[in-house]
Every structure is written in C-alpha cells, then in structure tokens.
C-alpha cells in the first residue's frame, strides 16, 4: 500500500469498555496524513495481530464507564506489518520496512490499536524491530508480548544467578514454571532450558504434558493437584529452586516458598525468587487485570514485594524470599533476539493455536477468553 491520503478509508476494531467483548465494533476510519505524525510515531499497515489476555483485561477496565472515556478506543498490542510513514525522529526503521512489535496504550484512538488495517504506533510506548525474513506474518505477530514477558521474568532483578554460577555452573540450577503450557509459559520453558541451560520443573494439565516436555521441561506436574507443594518439595534439589515463575495465578505455593526456594545466604544474598505475571487472582478470573498494576489494589502483594526485595526488612522477617508481580519490559534489543532463536535453533517453537480472519475478531476473543489455548490466537488483518 502506498502512503495513504485523506480520501482513503480503512477498518479498525474498537471497544467502549465493559462489558467486553460485547462492546467490540468494526468501524471505518480515515488514516492520518504522514505530515501529522508525531516525531516518534510510525504509520503501519498491519498484516497480522495476535490477541493477548491483556487486551481483554484493559478493555474491561471500569474506568471506561466514565463519560470522559466513552469514545471508541483501539484495541490490540502485538502486530506485524509494513511501515507506510514515519515521524521525523524515527531513523532506524525505513518506509517500506517489514516490522513486528508490541505497543500498549489503553486510551488509544481507534487507529492506535493493532486490530486495525492501519495503525499509528508510538515508539515511546512500544518495542518494534525489523521482521526477520524467515518468520511469517502470523509468527511475527505471535511473538512480541509473550516473548518479552518471558525474557523479563528470566532476567535480573527477578532471576539472579549465584556468583559461583556466573561462569560455567557445575550443574544446572532448577526453576519451576507454573502454567507452562500458556503462551508466556512456553517461552519461559524454552528460554530457560535452551538458552540459559536451567533445569525446568513445569506444571500444566495432563493433556499438555507432551507439549511442555517437548519444549524442554525436565519434569511435569499436574497443576490441578492439591498436593502440588508436596510434589515440588519431593523434586526440590539440595540447594532449592532458583526461581518459581508463575504464569497461571493463585496463592497455593506462597506459604511454602521458604521451603522451596534457594535460601538467602551471605554468599548469595538475593536467594531464590517467586515471580508472577498474574498475581493472587486465580486463572479463572481472566478479565481481571494482572501484572504490576495489581499492587495498586492488592496490599498483600505489595507488602510481600517490599518485604522480599528490601534486604534489611527481609532479614528481620526471617529471610523472606523475594516476591514480585511484573509486567513485560518493552525492550527492542531483547525482541531482536527472536531472529537468531528461531533461525539458528530449529527446536525453538512459535506455537499458533488458531488463526481468524479480520472480520471474525469477536470469535477470536471468545476463543481467547476460554483460557484453553496452548498457543497464540492470531488475526490475519491482511490476507496474503
């Protein structure tokens, strides 16, 4: 597509807040002229967009009931597409470049979401890179948010290796991944086992055992089991688990963290960590917002975080382990790693559970909100 002008129209999916997804609507829009772009903005023709629980959670926020926010808003974070125009300060992405990335703007205008044939991407709140040529449009759209979330939880300050392991550890450290068959969980298992050479104990449903094992998990446990803590204690290595990474939500293991995790010592003061991307809410509460914003209304989680990460307080409280509820880091450098991972490692999987046509976005969200997908739900915005 050539650079659009005011005579053209395009279609975009929008929402008006809760109840979601019944507030979804497909609307006609006029594209912004390239001259009106902000200095750090891209105008992108979107080829594919992946759905995330975050999309539903943001659209379902009660704040959208306020009259001041009643106008339609764009929806969607993950995308792949082609640059049509760029702002004056954008120098690393040229017009015509094939790109992939993630953008988050809950108050986006109708053309600010990625479920739009043409989207305005603000690079100040996005991570955008050139699309590796070996990735399809749908694969490229499926990667960004889930990959960056996994990369975040597997990096300092959340996962920290003991000083003795900074070179070549004598034996691999062990981590636990809760909800390993989720989109983020699959990337955590693969990055941990294949890139960081960690041993992974994973929880998932019995039907997902073969998938999770194929991704690199050394052991799998049924996450429905009421004896999950006992099973993890039985598999616990002598030094304890270096990290428990929760991609499912809930509080089942919180009373057992001191027994499960690597203890704090003088030589390794950080000790093991519990990092969740969901928080205390159960996996059934899919439309409730997770991530670091949950600290704003869940004081128990905030206290856990402060006690665990403030070392002096942690010692006073008996060496409490580190706890954090995190959101992904929008890091284009990290996202650039996907090219090498998917090209050089033939065993790194980008799993797409289902694809939908652009007109079927409502059905795509229904599929997402079932919570049973073992891969990404992707919308083909432009049929190629």
Buried (B, 14 or more C-beta within 10 A) or exposed (E): EEBBEEEEEBBBBBBBBBEBBEBBEBBEBBBBEBEEBBEBBBBBBBBBBBBBBBBBBBBBBEEBEEEEBEEBBBBBBBBBBBBBBBBEEBEEBEBEBBBBBBBBBBEBBBBBBBBBBBBBBBBEBBBBBBBBEEBBBBBBBBBBBBBBBBBBBBBEEBBBBBEEBEEEEEEBBBBBBBBBBBBBBBBBBBBBBBBBEBBBBBBBBEEBBEBBBEBBBBBBBBBEEEEBBEBBEEBBBEBBBBBBBBBBBBBBBBEBBBBBBBEBEEEBBBBBBBBBBBBBBBBEBBBBBBBBBBBEEBEEBBEBBEBBBBBEEBEEEEBBBBBBBBBBBBBBEBBEBBBEBBEEEEEBBBBBBBBBEBEBBBBBBEBBBEEEBBBBBBBBBBEE
